[in-house]
Amino acid sequence: MAKNGKHKIIILIGESSCGKSTIAKKLVSKNTKPLVTYTTRPPRDNEKNGVDYHFVTKDEFFNLNLIEYREYKTVFGTWYYGSADENINLSKNDYVIVLTPDGAQSFIDHFGIENCIVFYIYVPKKIRTERAMKRPNFNSDEWERRLIADKHDFSDEKVNKVAKFKISNFDTDINNVVKAIKTYISIWKGN
């Protein structure tokens, strides 16, 4: 359980290929630590264990002290994704994590609304598809499955329930998006 303090958990939500992982990496700093989620899926070529995800077996996954998790039946098999309580100390650092709206709600329930700030990263489907197709291991069947899952996971009702801010990440440089998020965080924290 988090120790209370002046710092916050910055939660980024958004559909596949909206840039949320890239934004999260750019938000990491001396005072903002990454919360790396867990998955049972194999790593992609450019992913590093402990940096992009903690890649674990199904048995290891279900032995974690999970705050939230989700199951996806993919064209490659069933994969699990989730977040574990990692002794977050909000008196020392901000934290950043990428989640779904349901995962964000679980964090809000676990850590308190006063300790979580949720940003929805919006990118139109056409642009997300163009970005996804540039990935080396792009699989059209898996992409279609992800689009269907995103439609459910990111319904307007779910997004509107948790997102404090909605930010576009398609018509500007990503560094401007990061700067805007930092500005909103500073205002929200009263700095």
CORMO-V687700 format. One record per residue. N is the residue number from 1. PHI is phi in whole degrees, 0 to 359 (NA if undefined). NEAR is the number of other C-alpha atoms within 12 Angstrom. Layout:
n={N,N}
phi={PHI,PHI}
near={NEAR,NEAR}
This chain:
n={1,2,3,4,5,6,7,8,9,10,11,12,13,14,15,16,17,18,19,20,21,22,23,24,25,26,27,28,29,30,31,32,33,34,35,36,37,38,39,40,41,42,43,44,45,46,47,48,49,50,51,52,53,54,55,56,57,58,59,60,61,62,63,64,65,66,67,68,69,70,71,72,73,74,75,76,77,78,79,80,81,82,83,84,85,86,87,88,89,90,91,92,93,94,95,96,97,98,99,100,101,102,103,104,105,106,107,108,109,110,111,112,113,114,115,116,117,118,119,120,121,122,123,124,125,126,127,128,129,130,131,132,133,134,135,136,137,138,139,140,141,142,143,144,145,146,147,148,149,150,151,152,153,154,155,156,157,158,159,160,161,162,163,164,165,166,167,168,169,170,171,172,173,174,175,176,177,178,179,180,181,182,183,184,185,186,187,188,189,190,191}
phi={NA,290,278,291,182,277,271,229,260,268,249,254,236,168,295,307,66,268,98,297,292,296,297,302,298,285,278,294,207,302,254,234,261,281,257,269,277,251,211,263,283,287,290,284,305,265,266,241,297,86,249,276,208,266,271,226,282,300,298,299,302,281,263,282,275,284,274,204,203,217,242,235,269,259,290,258,131,270,239,245,230,191,235,248,288,248,54,292,245,283,276,246,215,276,226,232,212,256,219,270,303,297,296,299,297,297,294,300,296,282,256,96,301,291,255,234,232,248,247,265,264,257,216,301,304,300,289,298,295,300,295,298,294,278,289,299,257,302,230,297,295,294,297,299,297,295,297,293,298,299,301,283,295,244,299,306,299,292,296,296,291,247,283,276,226,241,231,277,230,214,242,206,295,299,294,291,296,298,299,297,298,298,295,299,297,299,295,297,280,81,274}
near={19,29,22,22,20,24,31,37,45,46,45,45,44,47,38,36,32,35,34,38,32,24,36,38,26,24,35,25,15,12,19,28,27,33,36,31,36,41,35,30,28,24,20,16,12,13,15,14,20,16,21,26,29,28,27,24,19,21,12,18,28,23,14,23,17,25,30,30,30,27,23,24,18,22,16,15,13,17,24,30,34,40,36,31,24,21,19,30,25,28,19,20,27,35,38,42,43,42,43,41,38,34,37,43,29,27,41,29,19,24,28,21,23,22,34,38,38,43,40,38,40,30,27,22,24,17,21,28,25,19,20,25,20,14,17,11,15,19,18,18,15,22,27,21,19,27,27,20,22,27,21,19,26,30,23,19,14,22,32,20,22,33,34,27,29,25,32,27,32,24,15,14,14,26,20,19,31,29,20,24,34,29,17,22,31,18,12,21,20,11,11}
